């Protein structure tokens, strides 16, 4: 089982190594995680500022694995 605090601050990157930013928060509904909130926009969202023009959330379904200090997502990830 992972906790929010164990994910916060980790780098989010695609399988091919493209860094998307750091995980700043999670979005959840009905008791389950829906998305990772990442990057600079995610930092602002974490503090209740936003939403910014560009989306900053990666669907939880896109997470492939968690390796050390990185959260790895599919290469075809779409921001929501």
PyMOL Python script that loads the backbone (N, CA, C, O; Angstrom):
from pymol import cmd

cmd.read_pdbstr("""\
ATOM      1  N   UNK A   1       0.841  -1.179   0.000  1.00  0.00           N
ATOM      2  CA  UNK A   1       0.000   0.000   0.000  1.00  0.00           C
ATOM      3  C   UNK A   1       0.883   1.237   0.000  1.00  0.00           C
ATOM      4  O   UNK A   1       1.833   1.330   0.777  1.00  0.00           O
ATOM      5  N   UNK A   2       0.568   2.184  -0.871  1.00  0.00           N
ATOM      6  CA  UNK A   2       1.276   3.459  -0.946  1.00  0.00           C
ATOM      7  C   UNK A   2       0.453   4.529  -0.236  1.00  0.00           C
ATOM      8  O   UNK A   2      -0.777   4.474  -0.212  1.00  0.00           O
ATOM      9  N   UNK A   3       1.148   5.491   0.333  1.00  0.00           N
ATOM     10  CA  UNK A   3       0.478   6.631   0.939  1.00  0.00           C
ATOM     11  C   UNK A   3       0.765   7.870   0.103  1.00  0.00           C
ATOM     12  O   UNK A   3       1.721   7.898  -0.672  1.00  0.00           O
ATOM     13  N   UNK A   4      -0.064   8.888   0.266  1.00  0.00           N
ATOM     14  CA  UNK A   4       0.166  10.135  -0.456  1.00  0.00           C
ATOM     15  C   UNK A   4       1.560  10.661  -0.173  1.00  0.00           C
ATOM     16  O   UNK A   4       2.268  11.077  -1.090  1.00  0.00           O
ATOM     17  N   UNK A   5       1.952  10.646   1.078  1.00  0.00           N
ATOM     18  CA  UNK A   5       3.262  11.210   1.418  1.00  0.00           C
ATOM     19  C   UNK A   5       4.410  10.430   0.790  1.00  0.00           C
ATOM     20  O   UNK A   5       5.496  10.980   0.609  1.00  0.00           O
ATOM     21  N   UNK A   6       4.195   9.166   0.454  1.00  0.00           N
ATOM     22  CA  UNK A   6       5.266   8.404  -0.205  1.00  0.00           C
ATOM     23  C   UNK A   6       5.358   8.721  -1.692  1.00  0.00           C
ATOM     24  O   UNK A   6       6.370   8.412  -2.321  1.00  0.00           O
ATOM     25  N   UNK A   7       4.314   9.338  -2.275  1.00  0.00           N
ATOM     26  CA  UNK A   7       4.315   9.702  -3.697  1.00  0.00           C
ATOM     27  C   UNK A   7       4.685  11.164  -3.917  1.00  0.00           C
ATOM     28  O   UNK A   7       5.290  11.506  -4.933  1.00  0.00           O
ATOM     29  N   UNK A   8       4.331  12.014  -2.982  1.00  0.00           N
ATOM     30  CA  UNK A   8       4.553  13.455  -3.123  1.00  0.00           C
ATOM     31  C   UNK A   8       6.043  13.753  -3.281  1.00  0.00           C
ATOM     32  O   UNK A   8       6.877  13.268  -2.517  1.00  0.00           O
ATOM     33  N   UNK A   9       6.350  14.554  -4.282  1.00  0.00           N
ATOM     34  CA  UNK A   9       7.729  14.961  -4.525  1.00  0.00           C
ATOM     35  C   UNK A   9       8.488  14.063  -5.487  1.00  0.00           C
ATOM     36  O   UNK A   9       9.578  14.420  -5.933  1.00  0.00           O
ATOM     37  N   UNK A  10       7.931  12.907  -5.812  1.00  0.00           N
ATOM     38  CA  UNK A  10       8.608  12.017  -6.758  1.00  0.00           C
ATOM     39  C   UNK A  10       8.503  12.576  -8.171  1.00  0.00           C
ATOM     40  O   UNK A  10       7.514  13.217  -8.527  1.00  0.00           O
ATOM     41  N   UNK A  11       9.529  12.325  -8.966  1.00  0.00           N
ATOM     42  CA  UNK A  11       9.519  12.717 -10.372  1.00  0.00           C
ATOM     43  C   UNK A  11       8.568  11.807 -11.127  1.00  0.00           C
ATOM     44  O   UNK A  11       8.570  10.592 -10.930  1.00  0.00           O
ATOM     45  N   UNK A  12       7.755  12.400 -11.995  1.00  0.00           N
ATOM     46  CA  UNK A  12       6.861  11.639 -12.867  1.00  0.00           C
ATOM     47  C   UNK A  12       7.482  11.668 -14.258  1.00  0.00           C
ATOM     48  O   UNK A  12       7.736  12.741 -14.804  1.00  0.00           O
ATOM     49  N   UNK A  13       7.726  10.495 -14.832  1.00  0.00           N
ATOM     50  CA  UNK A  13       8.366  10.393 -16.141  1.00  0.00           C
ATOM     51  C   UNK A  13       7.698   9.303 -16.965  1.00  0.00           C
ATOM     52  O   UNK A  13       7.094   8.374 -16.430  1.00  0.00           O
ATOM     53  N   UNK A  14       7.823   9.442 -18.289  1.00  0.00           N
ATOM     54  CA  UNK A  14       7.276   8.417 -19.179  1.00  0.00           C
ATOM     55  C   UNK A  14       8.232   7.235 -19.245  1.00  0.00           C
ATOM     56  O   UNK A  14       9.373   7.324 -18.792  1.00  0.00           O
ATOM     57  N   UNK A  15       7.763   6.132 -19.809  1.00  0.00           N
ATOM     58  CA  UNK A  15       8.597   4.938 -19.941  1.00  0.00           C
ATOM     59  C   UNK A  15       9.861   5.214 -20.756  1.00  0.00           C
ATOM     60  O   UNK A  15      10.895   4.583 -20.536  1.00  0.00           O
ATOM     61  N   UNK A  16       9.778   6.153 -21.692  1.00  0.00           N
ATOM     62  CA  UNK A  16      10.952   6.471 -22.510  1.00  0.00           C
ATOM     63  C   UNK A  16      11.867   7.500 -21.841  1.00  0.00           C
ATOM     64  O   UNK A  16      12.907   7.856 -22.394  1.00  0.00           O
ATOM     65  N   UNK A  17      11.483   7.978 -20.651  1.00  0.00           N
ATOM     66  CA  UNK A  17      12.355   8.853 -19.875  1.00  0.00           C
ATOM     67  C   UNK A  17      12.034  10.334 -19.903  1.00  0.00           C
ATOM     68  O   UNK A  17      12.753  11.115 -19.279  1.00  0.00           O
ATOM     69  N   UNK A  18      10.988  10.758 -20.596  1.00  0.00           N
ATOM     70  CA  UNK A  18      10.620  12.181 -20.636  1.00  0.00           C
ATOM     71  C   UNK A  18      10.021  12.575 -19.289  1.00  0.00           C
ATOM     72  O   UNK A  18       9.021  12.006 -18.851  1.00  0.00           O
ATOM     73  N   UNK A  19      10.646  13.558 -18.640  1.00  0.00           N
ATOM     74  CA  UNK A  19      10.163  14.000 -17.329  1.00  0.00           C
ATOM     75  C   UNK A  19       8.995  14.964 -17.491  1.00  0.00           C
ATOM     76  O   UNK A  19       9.052  15.907 -18.280  1.00  0.00           O
ATOM     77  N   UNK A  20       7.934  14.709 -16.728  1.00  0.00           N
ATOM     78  CA  UNK A  20       6.728  15.525 -16.781  1.00  0.00           C
ATOM     79  C   UNK A  20       6.651  16.499 -15.619  1.00  0.00           C
ATOM     80  O   UNK A  20       5.851  17.434 -15.648  1.00  0.00           O
ATOM     81  N   UNK A  21       7.461  16.295 -14.611  1.00  0.00           N
ATOM     82  CA  UNK A  21       7.454  17.144 -13.423  1.00  0.00           C
ATOM     83  C   UNK A  21       7.389  16.292 -12.174  1.00  0.00           C
ATOM     84  O   UNK A  21       7.553  15.073 -12.230  1.00  0.00           O
ATOM     85  N   UNK A  22       7.155  16.928 -11.065  1.00  0.00           N
ATOM     86  CA  UNK A  22       7.042  16.226  -9.782  1.00  0.00           C
ATOM     87  C   UNK A  22       5.582  16.068  -9.398  1.00  0.00           C
ATOM     88  O   UNK A  22       4.731  16.866  -9.791  1.00  0.00           O
ATOM     89  N   UNK A  23       5.306  15.036  -8.633  1.00  0.00           N
ATOM     90  CA  UNK A  23       3.960  14.811  -8.114  1.00  0.00           C
ATOM     91  C   UNK A  23       3.750  15.745  -6.920  1.00  0.00           C
ATOM     92  O   UNK A  23       4.476  15.680  -5.928  1.00  0.00           O
ATOM     93  N   UNK A  24       2.745  16.612  -7.037  1.00  0.00           N
ATOM     94  CA  UNK A  24       2.456  17.568  -5.963  1.00  0.00           C
ATOM     95  C   UNK A  24       1.195  17.223  -5.196  1.00  0.00           C
ATOM     96  O   UNK A  24       1.010  17.661  -4.060  1.00  0.00           O
ATOM     97  N   UNK A  25       0.328  16.440  -5.816  1.00  0.00           N
ATOM     98  CA  UNK A  25      -0.930  16.123  -5.150  1.00  0.00           C
ATOM     99  C   UNK A  25      -1.593  14.970  -5.884  1.00  0.00           C
ATOM    100  O   UNK A  25      -1.102  14.514  -6.918  1.00  0.00           O
ATOM    101  N   UNK A  26      -2.698  14.507  -5.352  1.00  0.00           N
ATOM    102  CA  UNK A  26      -3.511  13.471  -5.978  1.00  0.00           C
ATOM    103  C   UNK A  26      -4.928  13.992  -6.117  1.00  0.00           C
ATOM    104  O   UNK A  26      -5.386  14.791  -5.300  1.00  0.00           O
ATOM    105  N   UNK A  27      -5.618  13.545  -7.145  1.00  0.00           N
ATOM    106  CA  UNK A  27      -7.059  13.807  -7.269  1.00  0.00           C
ATOM    107  C   UNK A  27      -7.768  12.498  -6.989  1.00  0.00           C
ATOM    108  O   UNK A  27      -7.345  11.440  -7.456  1.00  0.00           O
ATOM    109  N   UNK A  28      -8.847  12.570  -6.225  1.00  0.00           N
ATOM    110  CA  UNK A  28      -9.578  11.357  -5.869  1.00  0.00           C
ATOM    111  C   UNK A  28     -11.066  11.646  -5.814  1.00  0.00           C
ATOM    112  O   UNK A  28     -11.498  12.774  -5.579  1.00  0.00           O
ATOM    113  N   UNK A  29     -11.835  10.592  -6.037  1.00  0.00           N
ATOM    114  CA  UNK A  29     -13.285  10.673  -5.872  1.00  0.00           C
ATOM    115  C   UNK A  29     -13.783   9.303  -5.460  1.00  0.00           C
ATOM    116  O   UNK A  29     -13.229   8.282  -5.868  1.00  0.00           O
ATOM    117  N   UNK A  30     -14.806   9.284  -4.670  1.00  0.00           N
ATOM    118  CA  UNK A  30     -15.405   8.028  -4.201  1.00  0.00           C
ATOM    119  C   UNK A  30     -14.381   7.083  -3.581  1.00  0.00           C
ATOM    120  O   UNK A  30     -14.494   5.864  -3.713  1.00  0.00           O
ATOM    121  N   UNK A  31     -13.385   7.648  -2.906  1.00  0.00           N
ATOM    122  CA  UNK A  31     -12.434   6.833  -2.173  1.00  0.00           C
ATOM    123  C   UNK A  31     -11.316   6.219  -2.986  1.00  0.00           C
ATOM    124  O   UNK A  31     -10.529   5.443  -2.444  1.00  0.00           O
ATOM    125  N   UNK A  32     -11.216   6.539  -4.275  1.00  0.00           N
ATOM    126  CA  UNK A  32     -10.115   5.987  -5.078  1.00  0.00           C
ATOM    127  C   UNK A  32      -9.386   7.108  -5.809  1.00  0.00           C
ATOM    128  O   UNK A  32      -9.980   8.131  -6.148  1.00  0.00           O
ATOM    129  N   UNK A  33      -8.104   6.905  -6.046  1.00  0.00           N
ATOM    130  CA  UNK A  33      -7.274   7.897  -6.719  1.00  0.00           C
ATOM    131  C   UNK A  33      -7.614   7.920  -8.201  1.00  0.00           C
ATOM    132  O   UNK A  33      -7.692   6.874  -8.846  1.00  0.00           O
ATOM    133  N   UNK A  34      -7.816   9.126  -8.740  1.00  0.00           N
ATOM    134  CA  UNK A  34      -8.118   9.306 -10.158  1.00  0.00           C
ATOM    135  C   UNK A  34      -6.914   9.788 -10.954  1.00  0.00           C
ATOM    136  O   UNK A  34      -6.737   9.400 -12.108  1.00  0.00           O
ATOM    137  N   UNK A  35      -6.071  10.645 -10.335  1.00  0.00           N
ATOM    138  CA  UNK A  35      -4.989  11.257 -11.098  1.00  0.00           C
ATOM    139  C   UNK A  35      -3.875  11.749 -10.188  1.00  0.00           C
ATOM    140  O   UNK A  35      -4.080  11.999  -9.001  1.00  0.00           O
ATOM    141  N   UNK A  36      -2.684  11.882 -10.780  1.00  0.00           N
ATOM    142  CA  UNK A  36      -1.543  12.539 -10.152  1.00  0.00           C
ATOM    143  C   UNK A  36      -1.542  13.980 -10.626  1.00  0.00           C
ATOM    144  O   UNK A  36      -1.736  14.236 -11.815  1.00  0.00           O
ATOM    145  N   UNK A  37      -1.331  14.920  -9.731  1.00  0.00           N
ATOM    146  CA  UNK A  37      -1.238  16.333 -10.089  1.00  0.00           C
ATOM    147  C   UNK A  37       0.251  16.656 -10.152  1.00  0.00           C
ATOM    148  O   UNK A  37       0.954  16.556  -9.146  1.00  0.00           O
ATOM    149  N   UNK A  38       0.736  17.048 -11.348  1.00  0.00           N
ATOM    150  CA  UNK A  38       2.175  17.169 -11.574  1.00  0.00           C
ATOM    151  C   UNK A  38       2.575  18.533 -12.117  1.00  0.00           C
ATOM    152  O   UNK A  38       1.738  19.313 -12.571  1.00  0.00           O
ATOM    153  N   UNK A  39       3.875  18.801 -12.059  1.00  0.00           N
ATOM    154  CA  UNK A  39       4.472  19.980 -12.673  1.00  0.00           C
ATOM    155  C   UNK A  39       4.175  21.272 -11.936  1.00  0.00           C
ATOM    156  O   UNK A  39       3.597  21.276 -10.849  1.00  0.00           O
ATOM    157  N   UNK A  40       4.591  22.387 -12.568  1.00  0.00           N
ATOM    158  CA  UNK A  40       4.405  23.708 -11.948  1.00  0.00           C
ATOM    159  C   UNK A  40       2.934  24.007 -11.708  1.00  0.00           C
ATOM    160  O   UNK A  40       2.564  24.520 -10.653  1.00  0.00           O
ATOM    161  N   UNK A  41       2.089  23.683 -12.694  1.00  0.00           N
ATOM    162  CA  UNK A  41       0.655  23.895 -12.520  1.00  0.00           C
ATOM    163  C   UNK A  41       0.107  23.080 -11.371  1.00  0.00           C
ATOM    164  O   UNK A  41      -0.799  23.524 -10.666  1.00  0.00           O
ATOM    165  N   UNK A  42       0.653  21.882 -11.176  1.00  0.00           N
ATOM    166  CA  UNK A  42       0.239  21.031 -10.071  1.00  0.00           C
ATOM    167  C   UNK A  42       0.608  21.617  -8.725  1.00  0.00           C
ATOM    168  O   UNK A  42      -0.122  21.452  -7.747  1.00  0.00           O
ATOM    169  N   UNK A  43       1.746  22.303  -8.673  1.00  0.00           N
ATOM    170  CA  UNK A  43       2.166  22.953  -7.434  1.00  0.00           C
ATOM    171  C   UNK A  43       1.156  24.028  -7.052  1.00  0.00           C
ATOM    172  O   UNK A  43       0.746  24.130  -5.895  1.00  0.00           O
ATOM    173  N   UNK A  44       0.755  24.839  -8.053  1.00  0.00           N
ATOM    174  CA  UNK A  44      -0.243  25.880  -7.785  1.00  0.00           C
ATOM    175  C   UNK A  44      -1.575  25.262  -7.370  1.00  0.00           C
ATOM    176  O   UNK A  44      -2.219  25.736  -6.435  1.00  0.00           O
ATOM    177  N   UNK A  45      -1.985  24.200  -8.069  1.00  0.00           N
ATOM    178  CA  UNK A  45      -3.255  23.544  -7.738  1.00  0.00           C
ATOM    179  C   UNK A  45      -3.238  22.998  -6.318  1.00  0.00           C
ATOM    180  O   UNK A  45      -4.245  23.063  -5.614  1.00  0.00           O
ATOM    181  N   UNK A  46      -2.103  22.462  -5.897  1.00  0.00           N
ATOM    182  CA  UNK A  46      -1.964  21.928  -4.545  1.00  0.00           C
ATOM    183  C   UNK A  46      -2.324  22.992  -3.502  1.00  0.00           C
ATOM    184  O   UNK A  46      -2.884  22.675  -2.453  1.00  0.00           O
ATOM    185  N   UNK A  47      -1.998  24.250  -3.796  1.00  0.00           N
ATOM    186  CA  UNK A  47      -2.282  25.340  -2.868  1.00  0.00           C
ATOM    187  C   UNK A  47      -3.590  26.062  -3.168  1.00  0.00           C
ATOM    188  O   UNK A  47      -3.855  27.130  -2.616  1.00  0.00           O
ATOM    189  N   UNK A  48      -4.409  25.477  -4.048  1.00  0.00           N
ATOM    190  CA  UNK A  48      -5.724  26.024  -4.327  1.00  0.00           C
ATOM    191  C   UNK A  48      -5.742  27.152  -5.331  1.00  0.00           C
ATOM    192  O   UNK A  48      -6.746  27.854  -5.455  1.00  0.00           O
ATOM    193  N   UNK A  49      -4.646  27.342  -6.056  1.00  0.00           N
ATOM    194  CA  UNK A  49      -4.570  28.379  -7.084  1.00  0.00           C
ATOM    195  C   UNK A  49      -4.779  27.704  -8.436  1.00  0.00           C
ATOM    196  O   UNK A  49      -4.035  26.788  -8.786  1.00  0.00           O
ATOM    197  N   UNK A  50      -5.744  28.125  -9.174  1.00  0.00           N
ATOM    198  CA  UNK A  50      -5.949  27.497 -10.479  1.00  0.00           C
ATOM    199  C   UNK A  50      -7.407  27.157 -10.646  1.00  0.00           C
ATOM    200  O   UNK A  50      -8.226  27.667  -9.882  1.00  0.00           O
ATOM    201  N   UNK A  51      -7.776  26.339 -11.584  1.00  0.00           N
ATOM    202  CA  UNK A  51      -6.846  25.636 -12.469  1.00  0.00           C
ATOM    203  C   UNK A  51      -6.221  26.586 -13.478  1.00  0.00           C
ATOM    204  O   UNK A  51      -6.828  27.581 -13.873  1.00  0.00           O
ATOM    205  N   UNK A  52      -5.009  26.268 -13.886  1.00  0.00           N
ATOM    206  CA  UNK A  52      -4.320  27.057 -14.886  1.00  0.00           C
ATOM    207  C   UNK A  52      -4.809  26.657 -16.265  1.00  0.00           C
ATOM    208  O   UNK A  52      -5.534  25.674 -16.418  1.00  0.00           O
ATOM    209  N   UNK A  53      -4.414  27.416 -17.253  1.00  0.00           N
ATOM    210  CA  UNK A  53      -4.890  27.167 -18.612  1.00  0.00           C
ATOM    211  C   UNK A  53      -4.540  25.749 -19.074  1.00  0.00           C
ATOM    212  O   UNK A  53      -5.386  25.058 -19.641  1.00  0.00           O
ATOM    213  N   UNK A  54      -3.323  25.322 -18.839  1.00  0.00           N
ATOM    214  CA  UNK A  54      -2.890  23.987 -19.251  1.00  0.00           C
ATOM    215  C   UNK A  54      -3.196  22.984 -18.143  1.00  0.00           C
ATOM    216  O   UNK A  54      -2.978  23.263 -16.964  1.00  0.00           O
ATOM    217  N   UNK A  55      -3.687  21.853 -18.519  1.00  0.00           N
ATOM    218  CA  UNK A  55      -4.006  20.827 -17.535  1.00  0.00           C
ATOM    219  C   UNK A  55      -2.722  20.259 -16.934  1.00  0.00           C
ATOM    220  O   UNK A  55      -1.662  20.300 -17.560  1.00  0.00           O
ATOM    221  N   UNK A  56      -2.825  19.742 -15.742  1.00  0.00           N
ATOM    222  CA  UNK A  56      -1.643  19.279 -15.027  1.00  0.00           C
ATOM    223  C   UNK A  56      -1.866  17.955 -14.295  1.00  0.00           C
ATOM    224  O   UNK A  56      -1.164  17.658 -13.329  1.00  0.00           O
ATOM    225  N   UNK A  57      -2.817  17.177 -14.739  1.00  0.00           N
ATOM    226  CA  UNK A  57      -3.096  15.905 -14.074  1.00  0.00           C
ATOM    227  C   UNK A  57      -2.878  14.746 -15.038  1.00  0.00           C
ATOM    228  O   UNK A  57      -3.239  14.810 -16.213  1.00  0.00           O
ATOM    229  N   UNK A  58      -2.279  13.690 -14.507  1.00  0.00           N
ATOM    230  CA  UNK A  58      -2.047  12.466 -15.270  1.00  0.00           C
ATOM    231  C   UNK A  58      -2.948  11.389 -14.672  1.00  0.00           C
ATOM    232  O   UNK A  58      -2.910  11.145 -13.466  1.00  0.00           O
ATOM    233  N   UNK A  59      -3.751  10.751 -15.503  1.00  0.00           N
ATOM    234  CA  UNK A  59      -4.678   9.720 -15.018  1.00  0.00           C
ATOM    235  C   UNK A  59      -3.931   8.618 -14.284  1.00  0.00           C
ATOM    236  O   UNK A  59      -2.872   8.169 -14.725  1.00  0.00           O
ATOM    237  N   UNK A  60      -4.486   8.191 -13.171  1.00  0.00           N
ATOM    238  CA  UNK A  60      -3.879   7.126 -12.376  1.00  0.00           C
ATOM    239  C   UNK A  60      -3.731   5.850 -13.206  1.00  0.00           C
ATOM    240  O   UNK A  60      -2.789   5.085 -12.998  1.00  0.00           O
ATOM    241  N   UNK A  61      -4.644   5.617 -14.136  1.00  0.00           N
ATOM    242  CA  UNK A  61      -4.580   4.438 -15.005  1.00  0.00           C
ATOM    243  C   UNK A  61      -3.330   4.429 -15.879  1.00  0.00           C
ATOM    244  O   UNK A  61      -2.956   3.379 -16.402  1.00  0.00           O
ATOM    245  N   UNK A  62      -2.675   5.586 -16.047  1.00  0.00           N
ATOM    246  CA  UNK A  62      -1.469   5.682 -16.866  1.00  0.00           C
ATOM    247  C   UNK A  62      -0.214   5.239 -16.127  1.00  0.00           C
ATOM    248  O   UNK A  62       0.826   5.021 -16.749  1.00  0.00           O
ATOM    249  N   UNK A  63      -0.299   5.102 -14.802  1.00  0.00           N
ATOM    250  CA  UNK A  63       0.876   4.705 -14.015  1.00  0.00           C
ATOM    251  C   UNK A  63       1.233   3.258 -14.333  1.00  0.00           C
ATOM    252  O   UNK A  63       0.401   2.357 -14.223  1.00  0.00           O
ATOM    253  N   UNK A  64       2.491   3.055 -14.730  1.00  0.00           N
ATOM    254  CA  UNK A  64       2.990   1.723 -15.065  1.00  0.00           C
ATOM    255  C   UNK A  64       3.648   1.082 -13.849  1.00  0.00           C
ATOM    256  O   UNK A  64       3.403  -0.083 -13.536  1.00  0.00           O
ATOM    257  N   UNK A  65       4.490   1.862 -13.167  1.00  0.00           N
ATOM    258  CA  UNK A  65       5.191   1.349 -11.990  1.00  0.00           C
ATOM    259  C   UNK A  65       5.772   2.509 -11.187  1.00  0.00           C
ATOM    260  O   UNK A  65       5.831   3.646 -11.655  1.00  0.00           O
ATOM    261  N   UNK A  66       6.191   2.194  -9.984  1.00  0.00           N
ATOM    262  CA  UNK A  66       6.869   3.160  -9.133  1.00  0.00           C
ATOM    263  C   UNK A  66       8.244   2.590  -8.855  1.00  0.00           C
ATOM    264  O   UNK A  66       8.384   1.564  -8.189  1.00  0.00           O
ATOM    265  N   UNK A  67       9.274   3.278  -9.380  1.00  0.00           N
ATOM    266  CA  UNK A  67      10.667   2.839  -9.255  1.00  0.00           C
ATOM    267  C   UNK A  67      11.436   3.829  -8.399  1.00  0.00           C
ATOM    268  O   UNK A  67      11.658   4.965  -8.818  1.00  0.00           O
ATOM    269  N   UNK A  68      11.841   3.419  -7.217  1.00  0.00           N
ATOM    270  CA  UNK A  68      12.626   4.314  -6.370  1.00  0.00           C
ATOM    271  C   UNK A  68      11.934   5.642  -6.164  1.00  0.00           C
ATOM    272  O   UNK A  68      10.854   5.711  -5.578  1.00  0.00           O
ATOM    273  N   UNK A  69      12.577   6.718  -6.661  1.00  0.00           N
ATOM    274  CA  UNK A  69      12.002   8.053  -6.488  1.00  0.00           C
ATOM    275  C   UNK A  69      11.260   8.535  -7.732  1.00  0.00           C
ATOM    276  O   UNK A  69      11.009   9.733  -7.871  1.00  0.00           O
ATOM    277  N   UNK A  70      10.906   7.621  -8.641  1.00  0.00           N
ATOM    278  CA  UNK A  70      10.211   7.973  -9.880  1.00  0.00           C
ATOM    279  C   UNK A  70       8.888   7.234 -10.011  1.00  0.00           C
ATOM    280  O   UNK A  70       8.763   6.064  -9.648  1.00  0.00           O
ATOM    281  N   UNK A  71       7.906   7.955 -10.540  1.00  0.00           N
ATOM    282  CA  UNK A  71       6.629   7.351 -10.912  1.00  0.00           C
ATOM    283  C   UNK A  71       6.655   7.280 -12.435  1.00  0.00           C
ATOM    284  O   UNK A  71       6.730   8.310 -13.105  1.00  0.00           O
ATOM    285  N   UNK A  72       6.593   6.085 -12.976  1.00  0.00           N
ATOM    286  CA  UNK A  72       6.699   5.889 -14.418  1.00  0.00           C
ATOM    287  C   UNK A  72       5.303   5.705 -15.003  1.00  0.00           C
ATOM    288  O   UNK A  72       4.512   4.888 -14.532  1.00  0.00           O
ATOM    289  N   UNK A  73       5.020   6.497 -16.053  1.00  0.00           N
ATOM    290  CA  UNK A  73       3.717   6.439 -16.730  1.00  0.00           C
ATOM    291  C   UNK A  73       3.920   6.050 -18.192  1.00  0.00           C
ATOM    292  O   UNK A  73       5.030   6.115 -18.720  1.00  0.00           O
ATOM    293  N   UNK A  74       2.819   5.642 -18.837  1.00  0.00           N
ATOM    294  CA  UNK A  74       2.886   5.240 -20.254  1.00  0.00           C
ATOM    295  C   UNK A  74       3.387   6.394 -21.124  1.00  0.00           C
ATOM    296  O   UNK A  74       3.177   7.564 -20.804  1.00  0.00           O
ATOM    297  N   UNK A  75       4.046   6.048 -22.220  1.00  0.00           N
ATOM    298  CA  UNK A  75       4.534   7.057 -23.154  1.00  0.00           C
ATOM    299  C   UNK A  75       3.415   7.863 -23.780  1.00  0.00           C
ATOM    300  O   UNK A  75       3.608   9.038 -24.093  1.00  0.00           O
ATOM    301  N   UNK A  76       2.254   7.266 -23.970  1.00  0.00           N
ATOM    302  CA  UNK A  76       1.138   7.958 -24.624  1.00  0.00           C
ATOM    303  C   UNK A  76       0.230   8.693 -23.635  1.00  0.00           C
ATOM    304  O   UNK A  76      -0.945   8.926 -23.918  1.00  0.00           O
ATOM    305  N   UNK A  77       0.774   9.052 -22.488  1.00  0.00           N
ATOM    306  CA  UNK A  77       0.008   9.692 -21.428  1.00  0.00           C
ATOM    307  C   UNK A  77      -0.627  10.996 -21.933  1.00  0.00           C
ATOM    308  O   UNK A  77      -0.027  11.748 -22.701  1.00  0.00           O
ATOM    309  N   UNK A  78      -1.848  11.229 -21.479  1.00  0.00           N
ATOM    310  CA  UNK A  78      -2.586  12.448 -21.795  1.00  0.00           C
ATOM    311  C   UNK A  78      -2.865  13.192 -20.494  1.00  0.00           C
ATOM    312  O   UNK A  78      -3.252  12.592 -19.491  1.00  0.00           O
ATOM    313  N   UNK A  79      -2.666  14.501 -20.527  1.00  0.00           N
ATOM    314  CA  UNK A  79      -3.000  15.321 -19.358  1.00  0.00           C
ATOM    315  C   UNK A  79      -4.507  15.555 -19.359  1.00  0.00           C
ATOM    316  O   UNK A  79      -5.132  15.690 -20.411  1.00  0.00           O
ATOM    317  N   UNK A  80      -5.072  15.599 -18.160  1.00  0.00           N
ATOM    318  CA  UNK A  80      -6.510  15.859 -18.061  1.00  0.00           C
ATOM    319  C   UNK A  80      -6.764  17.072 -17.194  1.00  0.00           C
ATOM    320  O   UNK A  80      -7.916  17.454 -16.989  1.00  0.00           O
TER     321      UNK A  80
END
""", "prot")
cmd.dss("prot")
cmd.show_as("cartoon", "prot")
cmd.util.cbc("prot")
cmd.orient("prot")
